[in-house]
Amino acid sequence: QRGRWLEAAERRAAGIADPAWGDDIFLLDPGVLLCPSFMGESPVAAMHGYDPAHADMAALLWSNRPIPPHVRHLTDVRGFLEAELDQLAREAA
């Protein structure tokens, strides 16, 4: 096996217990790709699901202006980017 299923307590601790993230979460070992993926209307080249606490999973969000204080977790990024794109669309209209 090249990964493991996350227990409910682990999903809660990671902030991904909401059903919107899926009923089950399989955490891949670092460097392993699940390929192909048929988890949507169009298959993608590969999917990944790595432990954010792993030493090789450092990430950052850079910007040319201040990031709002509420954007502090991976789960905050999508809403932030959608709001930014919505604002750009309004400005272009």
C-alpha positions in Angstrom: 0.0 0.0 0.0 1.3 3.5 -0.9 -0.7 5.5 1.6 -3.5 5.2 4.1 -7.1 6.2 4.8 -7.5 9.1 7.3 -9.4 8.3 10.4 -12.3 10.7 11.4 -10.2 12.2 14.2 -7.4 13.0 11.8 -9.8 14.6 9.3 -11.2 16.8 12.1 -7.7 17.8 13.3 -6.7 18.7 9.7 -9.9 20.8 9.2 -11.3 18.5 6.5 -14.1 16.7 8.3 -16.7 18.6 6.3 -18.4 16.3 3.8 -17.6 18.8 1.1 -14.1 17.4 1.2 -15.5 13.9 0.5 -16.6 11.0 2.6 -13.2 9.3 2.7 -9.7 10.7 2.4 -6.8 8.6 1.2 -3.4 10.1 2.1 -0.7 9.2 -0.3 2.9 8.5 0.7 5.2 11.4 -0.4 6.2 11.1 -4.0 3.4 8.7 -5.0 0.9 9.7 -7.7 -2.6 8.3 -8.2 -2.9 8.1 -11.9 -5.1 8.2 -13.8 -7.8 9.9 -11.9 -11.5 9.5 -12.8 -12.8 11.6 -9.9 -14.7 14.1 -12.0 -16.2 14.8 -15.4 -12.8 15.0 -17.0 -9.9 12.9 -15.9 -6.7 14.8 -15.0 -3.1 13.6 -15.5 -2.6 12.8 -11.9 -4.0 13.5 -8.4 -2.1 13.9 -5.2 -3.0 14.0 -1.5 0.0 14.4 0.7 0.4 15.1 4.4 0.8 18.8 4.8 2.9 18.2 7.9 5.5 16.3 5.9 8.9 18.2 5.6 8.7 18.3 1.8 5.2 19.9 1.7 6.2 23.4 2.5 4.0 25.9 0.7 3.4 29.6 0.5 1.1 32.2 -1.1 3.0 35.2 -2.5 1.2 38.4 -3.5 2.1 41.8 -4.8 -0.2 43.3 -2.1 -1.2 42.3 1.5 -3.1 39.0 1.9 -6.2 39.5 4.0 -5.8 38.4 7.6 -8.5 35.7 7.2 -6.4 33.8 4.6 -4.3 31.6 6.9 -5.2 28.0 6.0 -5.3 26.0 2.8 -9.1 25.9 3.0 -9.1 29.8 2.8 -7.2 30.0 -0.5 -10.0 29.0 -2.9 -12.5 31.6 -1.5 -9.8 34.3 -1.6 -8.8 33.6 -5.2 -12.5 33.4 -6.3 -13.1 36.8 -4.7 -10.1 38.3 -6.4 -11.3 36.9 -9.8 -14.8 38.2 -9.2 -13.3 41.7 -8.4 -11.3 41.7 -11.6 -14.4 40.7 -13.6 -16.4 43.6 -12.1 -13.5 46.0 -12.8 -13.3 44.9 -16.4 -17.1 45.2 -17.0 
